């Protein structure tokens, strides 16, 4: 069984800052959803996931962590689900 306390302490904050970023960008743009909005909304999630992949490959220094990658993906999925529920 995975260590839930370790995930909450080390990996959950990574997902939460990404989740918060996406909601902040969404609230700044309000009803005006255009290509610039989509660019700002998805650039940071893209960079977060790519940085983990680059750490795995060895291009970017750092420690690759599957749980960080999972946290990023879950935050994107949760944001998408919440936005579809609101619409």
C-alpha positions as CSV (number, residue, x, y, z in Angstrom):
1,X,0.0,0.0,0.0
2,X,1.4,3.4,-0.9
3,X,2.3,5.8,1.9
4,X,-0.6,8.2,1.9
5,X,1.1,10.6,4.4
6,X,4.2,10.8,2.2
7,X,2.0,11.6,-0.8
8,X,0.1,14.3,1.0
9,X,3.3,15.8,2.3
10,X,5.5,15.6,-0.8
11,X,3.3,15.2,-3.9
12,X,-0.1,16.7,-3.2
13,X,1.3,20.3,-3.0
14,X,2.6,19.9,-6.6
15,X,-0.9,19.0,-7.8
16,X,-2.6,21.7,-5.7
17,X,-0.5,24.6,-7.1
18,X,-1.2,23.5,-10.6
19,X,-4.9,23.1,-9.8
20,X,-5.0,26.6,-8.2
21,X,-3.1,28.1,-11.2
22,X,-5.7,26.7,-13.6
23,X,-8.6,28.1,-11.6
24,X,-6.9,31.5,-11.2
25,X,-6.4,31.8,-15.0
26,X,-10.0,30.7,-15.6
27,X,-11.3,33.3,-13.2
28,X,-9.1,36.1,-14.7
29,X,-10.5,35.5,-18.2
30,X,-14.1,35.1,-17.0
31,X,-16.5,34.6,-19.9
32,X,-14.0,35.7,-22.6
33,X,-12.5,32.3,-23.5
34,X,-10.2,32.6,-26.5
35,X,-7.0,31.2,-27.8
36,X,-4.9,33.3,-25.5
37,X,-6.9,32.0,-22.6
38,X,-6.2,28.4,-23.7
39,X,-2.6,29.2,-24.1
40,X,-2.2,30.6,-20.6
41,X,-4.4,27.8,-19.1
42,X,-2.5,24.9,-20.5
43,X,1.1,26.2,-20.8
44,X,1.9,25.5,-17.1
45,X,0.3,22.0,-16.9
46,X,2.2,21.2,-20.2
47,X,5.5,22.4,-18.7
48,X,4.9,20.6,-15.4
49,X,4.4,17.3,-17.2
50,X,7.2,17.8,-19.7
51,X,9.6,18.7,-16.9
52,X,8.9,15.4,-15.1
53,X,9.4,13.5,-18.4
54,X,12.6,15.3,-19.1
55,X,13.8,14.4,-15.6
56,X,13.0,10.8,-16.3
57,X,15.0,10.9,-19.6
58,X,17.9,12.8,-18.0
59,X,17.6,16.0,-20.0
60,X,16.6,18.1,-17.0
61,X,18.4,17.8,-13.7
62,X,16.2,16.7,-10.8
63,X,14.5,13.6,-9.4
64,X,11.7,12.1,-11.5
65,X,8.7,11.1,-9.4
66,X,5.8,9.1,-10.7
67,X,3.6,10.5,-7.9
68,X,4.4,14.1,-8.9
69,X,3.4,13.2,-12.5
70,X,0.2,11.5,-11.2
71,X,-0.6,14.6,-9.1
72,X,-0.2,16.9,-12.1
73,X,-2.4,14.7,-14.3
74,X,-5.1,14.3,-11.5
75,X,-5.2,18.1,-11.0
76,X,-5.8,18.6,-14.8
77,X,-8.5,15.9,-14.8
78,X,-10.2,17.4,-11.7
79,X,-10.2,20.9,-13.1
80,X,-11.7,19.6,-16.4
81,X,-14.4,17.7,-14.5
82,X,-15.3,20.6,-12.3
83,X,-15.5,23.0,-15.3
84,X,-17.7,20.6,-17.2
85,X,-20.0,20.2,-14.2
86,X,-20.4,24.0,-13.9
87,X,-21.2,24.5,-17.6
